[in-house]
Amino acid sequence: MEILLMEVLEINNTGYAYELHQQDDNIPYLLMLHGFMGSRLVFEHLIGELKRYCNPITVDLLGHGDTGKPTNPNRYREEQQMADLLALIDKLAISPLILYGYSMGGRLALQTALSSPDRFNGMILESANCGISNKKERSKRRKIDMERAKKIEHNFNSFLAKWQKLDLFQSPTVVDSDLQETYHHVQAKQYPSALAASLKGFGTGTMTPVCDKLQQWDKPILLLAGTEDEKYQQINNHLVEQFPNATFSSIEAGHRVHLDNPSMLLKKITHFINRIN
């Protein structure tokens, strides 16, 4: 297995752990953002193939993995994390750049791309949404996020055991046992107080929805969702109509397409990057 070297950059008084897996100026860069309770390691099995046509960059988002873990929810607000991400991009001086985000990372990717469209050539969103526009529904989800945060703080191991069994994360395909073990290890190593703060500050019920701004993104965007993920099938069938230049690919998988069906995911990413490069 390839030995990957993590580096840390100081961004807004917080150390951000990242890996720049390759630097070839003849091909684009792909900045990959993981989901809640993940880290850069959940994409590790994709890197070898990705390096054939792009320069992958994986990063531990705020409160996750080896990145700093503040416990103040306000530090996780979207404007704070967007500023962090843009500062990271500036310090790395990476261009042309495509942004990839899964679930929570997809929400952050979308917010960041809409705020600074000139920084990016394209975007890939896996199992992501644009927030909750309806105030009552958003308030309802915020209560759920707060309840989950309390459970994480009270008994993280119990929360994690139930989280891993959610229907959302069940796969219609046979998942590689080593990849599954890596995922569980990444989740188990998280810092509960930081995860709770992340939910409070940047949960789906807390973030400002951007569903009314999608028309502003006229660059290529690839939307991905698993066939068994009914909720995100519906969401992405709606999203694809809102973006001027979007493609939606449904892949045999659950919510975690990159884990459940990495070979098909890589085919879709390859085609998208080659098309826009």
BELCORGI-V726684 format. One record per residue. N is the residue number from 1. RES is the residue in one letter. SS is DSSP state (2 for helix, 1 for strand, 0 for the rest). OMEGA is omega in degrees with one decimal (* if undefined). Layout:
<<N | RES | SS | OMEGA> <N | RES | SS | OMEGA>>
This chain:
<<1 | M | 0 | 179.8> <2 | E | 0 | 177.6> <3 | I | 0 | -176.8> <4 | L | 0 | -175.6> <5 | L | 0 | 177.9> <6 | M | 0 | 172.8> <7 | E | 1 | -179.0> <8 | V | 1 | 175.4> <9 | L | 1 | 177.3> <10 | E | 1 | -178.4> <11 | I | 1 | 177.8> <12 | N | 0 | 177.3> <13 | N | 0 | 177.9> <14 | T | 1 | 177.1> <15 | G | 1 | 178.6> <16 | Y | 1 | 178.1> <17 | A | 1 | -179.0> <18 | Y | 1 | 173.6> <19 | E | 1 | 172.2> <20 | L | 1 | -167.7> <21 | H | 0 | -177.4> <22 | Q | 0 | 176.8> <23 | Q | 0 | 177.7> <24 | D | 0 | -174.0> <25 | D | 0 | 178.8> <26 | N | 0 | -179.9> <27 | I | 0 | -175.5> <28 | P | 0 | 175.1> <29 | Y | 1 | 179.0> <30 | L | 1 | 179.8> <31 | L | 1 | -171.0> <32 | M | 1 | -177.6> <33 | L | 1 | -176.8> <34 | H | 0 | 179.8> <35 | G | 0 | 179.9> <36 | F | 0 | -178.6> <37 | M | 0 | 177.3> <38 | G | 0 | 174.1> <39 | S | 0 | 179.2> <40 | R | 2 | -175.3> <41 | L | 2 | -178.8> <42 | V | 2 | 177.4> <43 | F | 2 | -171.0> <44 | E | 2 | -177.0> <45 | H | 2 | 179.4> <46 | L | 2 | -167.4> <47 | I | 2 | -177.1> <48 | G | 2 | 179.6> <49 | E | 2 | -178.7> <50 | L | 2 | -176.6> <51 | K | 0 | 178.0> <52 | R | 0 | -174.5> <53 | Y | 0 | 174.2> <54 | C | 0 | 175.9> <55 | N | 1 | -177.5> <56 | P | 1 | 173.4> <57 | I | 1 | 177.5> <58 | T | 1 | -174.3> <59 | V | 1 | 171.2> <60 | D | 0 | -179.4> <61 | L | 0 | -175.3> <62 | L | 0 | 177.9> <63 | G | 0 | -175.6> <64 | H | 0 | 174.3> <65 | G | 0 | -177.5> <66 | D | 0 | 176.2> <67 | T | 0 | -179.3> <68 | G | 0 | -172.4> <69 | K | 0 | 175.7> <70 | P | 0 | -178.9> <71 | T | 0 | 175.6> <72 | N | 0 | -178.4> <73 | P | 2 | -179.1> <74 | N | 2 | 178.6> <75 | R | 2 | -177.3> <76 | Y | 2 | 179.0> <77 | R | 0 | -172.9> <78 | E | 2 | -178.3> <79 | E | 2 | 178.1> <80 | Q | 2 | -178.2> <81 | Q | 2 | 175.7> <82 | M | 2 | 178.6> <83 | A | 2 | 177.2> <84 | D | 2 | -175.9> <85 | L | 2 | 179.8> <86 | L | 2 | 177.1> <87 | A | 2 | 177.0> <88 | L | 2 | 179.2> <89 | I | 2 | 179.9> <90 | D | 2 | -178.3> <91 | K | 2 | 179.5> <92 | L | 2 | 179.3> <93 | A | 0 | -176.8> <94 | I | 0 | -179.2> <95 | S | 0 | -8.1> <96 | P | 0 | -170.4> <97 | L | 1 | 173.3> <98 | I | 1 | -176.6> <99 | L | 1 | 179.1> <100 | Y | 1 | 178.2> <101 | G | 1 | 176.9> <102 | Y | 1 | 173.5> <103 | S | 0 | 177.7> <104 | M | 2 | 177.4> <105 | G | 2 | 176.3> <106 | G | 2 | 176.7> <107 | R | 2 | 178.8> <108 | L | 2 | 178.1> <109 | A | 2 | -178.5> <110 | L | 2 | 178.5> <111 | Q | 2 | -177.1> <112 | T | 2 | -179.1> <113 | A | 2 | 179.6> <114 | L | 2 | -179.2> <115 | S | 2 | -177.0> <116 | S | 0 | -173.9> <117 | P | 2 | -177.9> <118 | D | 2 | -178.5> <119 | R | 2 | -168.8> <120 | F | 0 | 177.6> <121 | N | 0 | -178.4> <122 | G | 1 | -176.8> <123 | M | 1 | 175.8> <124 | I | 1 | 179.8> <125 | L | 1 | 178.5> <126 | E | 1 | 176.2> <127 | S | 0 | -175.9> <128 | A | 0 | 176.8> <129 | N | 0 | -177.0> <130 | C | 0 | -177.0> <131 | G | 0 | -178.3> <132 | I | 0 | -175.4> <133 | S | 0 | -178.7> <134 | N | 0 | -174.2> <135 | K | 2 | 180.0> <136 | K | 2 | 178.8> <137 | E | 2 | 179.0> <138 | R | 2 | 178.1> <139 | S | 2 | 177.7> <140 | K | 2 | 179.5> <141 | R | 2 | 179.4> <142 | R | 2 | 177.2> <143 | K | 2 | 177.8> <144 | I | 2 | 178.6> <145 | D | 2 | -179.3> <146 | M | 2 | 177.6> <147 | E | 2 | 178.0> <148 | R | 2 | 178.3> <149 | A | 2 | 178.4> <150 | K | 2 | 180.0> <151 | K | 2 | 177.6> <152 | I | 2 | -179.0> <153 | E | 2 | -176.5> <154 | H | 2 | -177.2> <155 | N | 0 | -174.2> <156 | F | 2 | -178.0> <157 | N | 2 | 177.4> <158 | S | 2 | 177.9> <159 | F | 2 | -176.9> <160 | L | 2 | -179.9> <161 | A | 2 | 179.1> <162 | K | 2 | 179.7> <163 | W | 2 | -177.5> <164 | Q | 2 | -179.0> <165 | K | 0 | 179.7> <166 | L | 0 | 178.6> <167 | D | 2 | -178.9> <168 | L | 2 | -173.8> <169 | F | 2 | 177.2> <170 | Q | 0 | -174.3> <171 | S | 0 | 174.3> <172 | P | 0 | -179.7> <173 | T | 0 | 175.3> <174 | V | 0 | -176.9> <175 | V | 0 | 178.5> <176 | D | 0 | -175.0> <177 | S | 2 | 178.6> <178 | D | 2 | 178.1> <179 | L | 2 | 178.0> <180 | Q | 2 | 179.7> <181 | E | 2 | 177.0> <182 | T | 2 | -179.8> <183 | Y | 2 | -179.5> <184 | H | 2 | 178.9> <185 | H | 2 | 178.4> <186 | V | 2 | -179.1> <187 | Q | 2 | -176.8> <188 | A | 2 | -176.7> <189 | K | 0 | -177.6> <190 | Q | 0 | -178.1> <191 | Y | 0 | -171.5> <192 | P | 2 | -177.4> <193 | S | 2 | 178.4> <194 | A | 2 | 177.4> <195 | L | 2 | 178.6> <196 | A | 2 | 178.7> <197 | A | 2 | 178.1> <198 | S | 2 | 178.0> <199 | L | 2 | -179.2> <200 | K | 2 | -174.7> <201 | G | 2 | -176.5> <202 | F | 2 | 172.2> <203 | G | 0 | -179.8> <204 | T | 0 | 180.0> <205 | G | 0 | -177.6> <206 | T | 0 | -175.9> <207 | M | 0 | 176.2> <208 | T | 0 | -179.8> <209 | P | 0 | 179.3> <210 | V | 0 | -175.2> <211 | C | 2 | -179.8> <212 | D | 2 | -177.5> <213 | K | 2 | -172.3> <214 | L | 2 | 179.3> <215 | Q | 2 | -178.8> <216 | Q | 2 | -179.1> <217 | W | 0 | -177.2> <218 | D | 0 | 177.1> <219 | K | 0 | -178.6> <220 | P | 1 | 176.1> <221 | I | 1 | 177.3> <222 | L | 1 | 177.7> <223 | L | 1 | -176.7> <224 | L | 1 | 174.4> <225 | A | 1 | -179.9> <226 | G | 1 | -178.8> <227 | T | 0 | -177.3> <228 | E | 0 | -179.3> <229 | D | 0 | -172.2> <230 | E | 2 | -179.4> <231 | K | 2 | -176.8> <232 | Y | 2 | 168.0> <233 | Q | 2 | 179.8> <234 | Q | 2 | -179.7> <235 | I | 2 | -175.8> <236 | N | 2 | 172.7> <237 | N | 2 | 175.0> <238 | H | 2 | -177.4> <239 | L | 2 | -175.5> <240 | V | 2 | 178.3> <241 | E | 2 | -175.7> <242 | Q | 2 | 179.2> <243 | F | 0 | 179.5> <244 | P | 0 | -171.8> <245 | N | 0 | -173.3> <246 | A | 1 | 171.6> <247 | T | 1 | 177.2> <248 | F | 1 | 177.5> <249 | S | 1 | 176.7> <250 | S | 1 | -173.3> <251 | I | 1 | 178.9> <252 | E | 0 | -174.7> <253 | A | 0 | 169.2> <254 | G | 0 | -177.8> <255 | H | 0 | -177.5> <256 | R | 0 | -176.3> <257 | V | 2 | -177.2> <258 | H | 2 | 177.3> <259 | L | 2 | -173.2> <260 | D | 2 | -175.0> <261 | N | 0 | -175.1> <262 | P | 2 | -177.8> <263 | S | 2 | 178.8> <264 | M | 2 | 176.4> <265 | L | 2 | -179.1> <266 | L | 2 | 177.4> <267 | K | 2 | -179.5> <268 | K | 2 | 179.4> <269 | I | 2 | 179.8> <270 | T | 2 | -178.4> <271 | H | 2 | -178.3> <272 | F | 2 | -177.7> <273 | I | 2 | 178.7> <274 | N | 2 | -178.7> <275 | R | 2 | -175.1> <276 | I | 2 | -177.0> <277 | N | 0 | *>>
